[in-house]
Amino acid sequence: MEAFLVSTGLVALAEIGDKTQLLAFLLAARYPGRALTISLGILIATLVNHAGAGFVGHWLTGLANPQWLRWGLGLGFIAMAAWTMVPDQLDEETEGRQKLGLGVLGTTVVAFFLAEMGDKTQIATVGLAARFDSLLAVVAGTTLGMMIANVPAVLLGERLAGRMPVQLVHRIAAVLFAVLGIATLLGAGQSLGL
């Protein structure tokens, strides 16, 4: 349960102001009245992307020396804390992916999947899957976190963007990543072999 809750909370907070959340706003504006289809596309893309990232993190635990893995994860979470403080911008390449001729669902799935590649939340999923010994709980948690952050963006569109205290949310997420990193470095999770 801890893996699920930590994964959900961290990703939901890290996703605020992220480029994929900006993409959700953009898709909602481009396809008004299609919130359910866009949300389903986000769910499909996130499940596929985070399942792959989770498998990578789980695989890494079997390869690395537990001591090195602990230090790598701890420092990685601290790096995620710093990275979370840098707000994303939707780049022209991601914005251009909307015009793929795949319909609303296909466009959302492809655009979200590609925008999530190498993103903070995908990398966090790798780290969380390596940190916790529950791949399913991590993938379910990170996926729920993405949905918690992005479905309201789809439903409320740009009206929410101007009112969201993005800087505060980024600071809270950064603190949580830092705490998780420090706890890992100090030996939390040693019962998991880290």
N, C-alpha and C positions, 0 to 999 in steps of 0.2 A: 504494500500500500504506500510505503514511503517513496518508492521509485516513481509510482504513478503521480502522487501529489507534488513531489518536487519537480518532476518533468513538466507537469501541467502548469504549475505556477511560474517556473522560470521561463518557459517558452511564451506563455501568455504575456508576461511583462516585457520580455525581450522583443516581442513582435510589434509592440506599440511604436509607431513611427518607422517601422522597417519598410524596405522597398516592396515587399509582398503585400503589406497592408495598404501602401499607396496604390499598388496595382488593384487591390480590391475596390478602393474608392473609384479608381479610373474605370474599371469594368462596370461598376454600378451606374456610373454616369453615362457610359456608352450604351448600356443595355438596360434602360429603365424598365421596371416591372418584371425583371428576370432574376430577382434576388435568390429564389430557390435554386434555379439552374446554376447560377454563379457559385452559390454556397456548396452545391453538390460537386462542382468542378474543383473547388478548393479542397474539399474533403478527399476526393480521389487522388489529386496530385500530391497532397500532403501524405496520405497513407503510403503511396508508392515511394515517394522520396524519403520519408522518415523510416520506413521499413528497411530500405537499402542502407541508410545511414546507421540505423540500429544494428544491422548485421555486421557492418564494418567495425563498429565499436565493440560488439560482442566478440568478433573474430580477433581483434587486437588483444583482448584479455588473455587469449590462449597463446599468443605469440611472445608477449613481452614478459620480462622478469617482473614479478609483482612490485618490487621496490621501485624499479624504473617507471613502471606504469603509474604507480601512486604519484611520483614526482611529476611525471608528464601530465597526468590528469589535473593535479593540483595547480600547476603552473598554467595549464590550458584554461582552467576555469577562471583564474585570475586574469589571464589575457582576455577572456570573454567579457569580464567585468569592464576592462578598459575599452574594448571594442563596442560594447553596448552604449557607451557614452558618445559614440560617433553616430549621429543620425544618418540614415540612408536617404538617398534621393533616387527617384525612379529614373533610370537612364533611358535615353532614346531607343536603345536596342530593345530593352524590355517592353517599352511602350509600343514599338513597332510590331511586336509579336502578336498584338491583338488582331491584326489584319491577315489572318492565316486562311480564311475561307473555310473554317471548320465548324461554324455555328458557335453559339454561345458556350455550350458545354465543352466542346473540343478546344475552343480558343482558351477558355479558362484553365482547363487541365494542362495544356501545353505551356501556356504563359506562366502559370504558377509553378509548375514543375521546373522549368528552366530558370525562373527567377530565384527559386529556392536553392539552386545548385551553388554550393560554396557560401551560402548565406549563414549568418550567425546562428539561426535556429537549426539549420542542418548540422552544422559543426557541433552545436550544443547537444544534439541528439546522439552524435557519435560519442562524445564525452560521457554523456549520461548513461548510454548503453554499456560503455566500458566500466563506468563507476558502479552501477547497480547490476546485480545478478538476475535481472528480470527483463528480458528483451521485450516481451509483450507489454508489460506495465509501462516501460519507457516509451515505446512507440505509441501506445494508446494515450499516454499522458501528453507527449509532445504534440500529437495530432489534436487532442482536445484543446491544448493551449493555443494552437494555431486557429482553431475554430472560434474559441472565446474571443480572440483578438480580431479576427477577420470578418465573422458574420455580422457583428454590429457595424463594421465599416461598410459592408455591402448594404445592410438595411438602412443605415442612416446617411450613407453617402458623404458628401462634402460638408453637410451641416455639422457633423461630429468633428471633423478635422480641425476646425478653428477653436473648438472648445476643449479639446483633449490636452491635459497638462503633460505633454510628451516628455519634456525635460525631467519632470518629477518622476514619471514612470520609468524613464531610462535610469535615473539615479537609483531607484529602488531595485530594479533588475540588476544593476551593476553591483550593488551591495550584496544581493543574494548570491550572485556568481562568485564574488570575492569570498564570502563566508563559506560557500561550498568548497572553493579552492583551498582556503586556509585549513578547513576541517579535514580535507583529504590529505594535505601535506602533514598535518599533525597526527595522522593515523586513523582518522575516522574511516570505517569500512574495512579495517584489517581483518575482521571476521569473514569478509568476502574475498580475502586473499590479496587485497591491495596494500 
